[in-house]
Each structure stands twice: as structure tokens, then as C-alpha cells.
Amino acid sequence: MNPFENTLEKDSPKQLESERIPSPQEMLTRLQQIDPNDFNIKAIADDLKGNKVWISILTLPVSAIILATFTLLGAFLFDRPIISFLITAAILFWVGKIFDNQQKIYTIAARQEVMNRIATIEEGFGLLPHFKPFLPEKYRHLWQSIKRGNYIYIEQYIQAILLLQKKLDPEKFTAIWYLTYPETDPENSEYLEEKEEGGLSLK
């Protein structure tokens, strides 16, 4: 018994899907269905914060009020406005650093979530690297990193998607796609049938 037979028989649906070459219309539809707002790191970070987002919004005005209040109290009660101001400012600075570290944690988590969303789009057969001929040279590192499964270039990914959605010529893309993957061209169906039946070449 061939030891590789069981491996081939147990291919997952995702593996089989990645091996199937989609039509250019499918690729164009997938491209247009992408919503760049799904990659908004700030919005995702705010969602992760939940109710805590109001703490960040009120931090600056509340800090100003506390600073002014304690400075005035120090002036009236102890006749030491400068010392009261410095002590209060130091405490607020320390509290601000805590909030800043929390903000960084949420931002990092939001970036990871965006990278996961990009990975979901690019899994299997992939998407953006197949539009390489229509992207400027400056995006070379982007599609190369995506092909390696690296999705750190979030901002460039959003820019590339927006550029393709607005400027891509569907007819040119379809023409290049059929040249690259002639087996997906409906006009080549006769050639494919003949090839399957007897290995005949294109007439």
C-alpha cells in the first residue's frame, strides 16, 4: 500500500480550496468586497476597550481640573501653590503613564486583529499578490511579505486595496489572468477536453 495515498485522501477542504484556481471574476469580486474600514486600528482598539474608552476621552480635561483644584487647595490651605502644583503634576504624570501603557496594549492587540483579518483574506490561493502587475513598484515589499505569510504592512495593504478598487481595469486584469491561468478561460474548454481525452495539442 502506498503510504502517500492516505495523505492525499485526507486533504482538508481548505487545502483543496487553495489548489483550485478561481476565475478572474471571483478575484475581482473578492477585491471589491473588502471593506478598508475593517482594518481601522483605532476603531478596533476602541472596540476592545469597550466602556473604558470614556476613560481615555476624559483623561485630559479631568487631569486639568484635578491639577487646578489641588494647586488652589495648596495655595489656600498651606500657602504653597508651587509645591502643590509640582506634587499634583507628578502624580498625574504617573497616572498618565499607566493609561498610556494601557493604550499601547490595546493598540498592539488591534494591530494583531487586523493582521488576522488580512491573513483570512489571503489564506488559500491568496488575493493581493495576484494583482502584482497592477501595483506600483513601491508595493513590492508588501506583496512579497504577504506571499511569505507576513502581514505587518497594514497601512500599505489598505492603500493597495483602495488603489486597486478605484483604478483597476477589470478587462486588462481578466486578459492577463487568462494568459497566466489559461485553464480558467471558458474559451479553452475544447482544448481542455481534448487534452484530458488524448493529450492532443491546441489546434
C-alpha positions as MATLAB code, in Angstrom:
seq = 'MNPFENTLEKDSPKQLESERIPSPQEMLTRLQQIDPNDFNIKAIADDLKGNKVWISILTLPVSAIILATFTLLGAFLFDRPIISFLITAAILFWVGKIFDNQQKIYTIAARQEVMNRIATIEEGFGLLPHFKPFLPEKYRHLWQSIKRGNYIYIEQYIQAILLLQKKLDPEKFTAIWYLTYPETDPENSEYLEEKEEGGLSLK';
ca = [
       0.000    0.000    0.000;
       1.340    3.415   -0.946;
       1.958    5.412    2.276;
       1.116    8.636    0.444;
      -2.396    7.519   -0.543;
      -3.898    8.204    2.888;
      -2.301   11.636    2.967;
      -3.852   12.549   -0.368;
      -7.240   11.201    0.654;
      -7.251   13.229    3.871;
      -6.646   16.659    2.336;
      -8.716   19.222    4.197;
     -11.353   21.313    2.382;
      -9.126   24.368    2.914;
      -6.216   22.631    1.162;
      -8.448   21.606   -1.732;
      -9.792   25.154   -1.975;
      -6.255   26.572   -2.078;
      -5.428   24.259   -5.002;
      -8.450   25.361   -7.064;
      -7.709   28.263   -9.372;
     -10.551   30.806   -9.206;
     -11.886   32.738  -12.173;
     -10.869   36.378  -12.680;
     -14.449   37.376  -11.872;
     -14.145   35.667   -8.485;
     -10.915   37.511   -7.785;
     -12.426   40.856   -8.773;
     -15.466   40.197   -6.595;
     -13.287   39.315   -3.615;
     -11.307   42.517   -4.135;
     -14.395   44.738   -4.253;
     -15.949   43.049   -1.215;
     -13.087   44.119    1.030;
     -14.057   46.976    3.335;
     -10.957   49.037    4.271;
     -12.790   50.153    7.430;
     -12.339   46.606    8.722;
      -8.625   47.461    9.085;
      -9.123   50.640   11.150;
      -6.757   50.022   14.072;
      -8.083   52.908   16.191;
     -11.702   51.777   15.820;
     -10.786   48.190   16.691;
      -8.779   49.374   19.716;
     -11.808   51.374   20.900;
     -13.993   48.287   20.487;
     -11.538   46.277   22.563;
     -11.656   48.929   25.283;
     -15.426   48.756   25.480;
     -16.682   51.081   28.221;
     -13.104   52.009   29.117;
     -12.910   54.224   26.017;
     -14.592   57.034   28.014;
     -11.703   56.989   30.464;
      -9.285   57.888   27.680;
     -11.572   60.631   26.343;
     -11.931   62.274   29.761;
      -8.307   61.867   30.835;
      -7.091   65.280   29.619;
      -9.950   67.503   30.937;
     -10.162   65.614   34.236;
      -6.392   65.911   34.697;
      -6.566   69.663   34.101;
      -9.375   70.027   36.646;
      -7.520   67.964   39.269;
      -4.311   69.910   38.699;
      -6.056   73.279   39.096;
      -8.075   72.108   42.128;
      -5.147   70.748   44.125;
      -2.985   73.722   43.235;
      -5.638   76.108   44.579;
      -6.141   73.974   47.691;
      -2.432   74.023   48.341;
      -2.388   77.780   47.933;
      -5.278   78.401   50.348;
      -4.564   75.717   52.950;
      -0.773   75.608   53.052;
       0.212   78.754   51.187;
       2.401   76.543   48.963;
       0.869   76.745   45.457;
       4.072   75.861   43.625;
       4.765   72.769   45.741;
       1.126   71.669   45.436;
       1.306   72.150   41.684;
       4.502   70.103   41.326;
       3.259   67.250   43.530;
      -0.088   67.077   41.736;
       1.620   67.257   38.332;
       3.956   64.390   39.283;
       1.023   62.226   40.403;
      -0.928   62.972   37.238;
       2.145   62.218   35.122;
       2.467   58.822   36.781;
      -1.231   58.077   36.262;
      -0.925   59.251   32.636;
       1.918   56.819   32.026;
      -0.293   53.985   33.264;
      -3.056   54.994   30.852;
      -0.502   55.344   28.037;
       0.763   51.808   28.631;
      -2.822   50.540   28.590;
      -3.414   52.358   25.299;
      -0.347   50.684   23.784;
      -1.638   47.271   24.861;
      -4.971   47.894   23.121;
      -3.221   49.233   20.011;
      -0.977   46.173   19.782;
      -3.992   43.903   20.199;
      -5.859   45.845   17.493;
      -2.922   45.542   15.065;
      -2.815   41.801   15.679;
      -6.551   41.583   14.991;
      -6.087   43.448   11.696;
      -3.240   41.108   10.708;
      -5.522   38.157   11.467;
      -8.195   39.645    9.199;
      -5.673   40.121    6.395;
      -4.468   36.550    6.888;
      -8.059   35.324    6.490;
      -8.353   37.204    3.188;
      -5.005   35.968    1.909;
      -5.259   32.343    3.007;
      -5.521   29.586    0.423;
      -4.997   30.809   -3.117;
      -4.334   34.357   -1.919;
      -5.532   37.683   -3.270;
      -3.303   40.750   -3.367;
      -0.150   39.110   -4.823;
      -2.192   38.128   -7.891;
      -2.745   41.835   -8.619;
       1.001   42.492   -8.642;
       1.150   43.685  -12.298;
      -1.278   46.484  -11.433;
       0.545   47.753   -8.338;
       3.350   50.354   -8.390;
       6.878   49.182   -7.637;
       6.723   50.722   -4.144;
       4.378   47.887   -3.089;
       6.910   45.201   -3.970;
       7.837   44.525   -0.329;
       4.144   44.327    0.538;
       3.135   41.529   -1.807;
       6.425   39.703   -1.212;
       5.802   39.721    2.546;
       2.198   38.579    2.049;
       3.350   35.611   -0.018;
       5.573   34.663    2.934;
       2.644   34.915    5.347;
       3.839   38.183    6.886;
       1.077   40.773    7.310;
       2.796   43.587    9.211;
       2.465   46.179    6.428;
      -1.100   47.084    7.336;
      -1.115   50.683    6.125;
       0.396   49.717    2.762;
      -2.128   46.895    2.422;
      -5.017   49.321    2.892;
      -3.503   51.730    0.357;
      -3.015   48.951   -2.192;
      -6.584   47.678   -1.786;
      -8.032   51.180   -2.184;
      -5.862   51.806   -5.244;
      -6.967   48.583   -6.908;
     -10.639   49.115   -6.059;
     -10.595   52.579   -7.644;
      -8.125   52.279  -10.532;
      -8.016   48.640  -11.656;
      -9.157   47.921  -15.210;
     -11.193   44.666  -14.945;
     -10.770   43.837  -18.651;
      -6.979   44.114  -18.513;
      -6.893   42.045  -15.342;
      -9.078   39.365  -16.935;
      -6.882   39.255  -20.039;
      -3.704   38.831  -18.001;
      -5.405   36.251  -15.772;
      -6.330   34.066  -18.761;
      -2.773   34.329  -20.066;
      -1.431   33.279  -16.669;
      -4.073   30.621  -15.991;
      -5.411   29.518  -19.412;
      -7.210   26.578  -17.801;
      -9.697   29.066  -16.313;
     -10.583   30.571  -19.706;
     -14.029   29.326  -20.837;
     -12.919   29.628  -24.468;
     -10.275   26.993  -23.820;
     -12.790   24.354  -22.726;
     -12.441   22.442  -26.009;
      -8.690   22.359  -25.632;
      -9.001   21.094  -22.066;
     -11.413   18.325  -23.078;
      -9.112   17.165  -25.852;
      -6.144   17.274  -23.542;
      -7.941   15.126  -20.969;
      -9.092   12.606  -23.580;
      -5.951   12.086  -25.570;
      -3.313   14.621  -24.755;
      -3.936   16.491  -28.021;
      -2.338   19.869  -28.520;
      -4.197   23.099  -29.205;
      -5.460   23.297  -32.819;
];
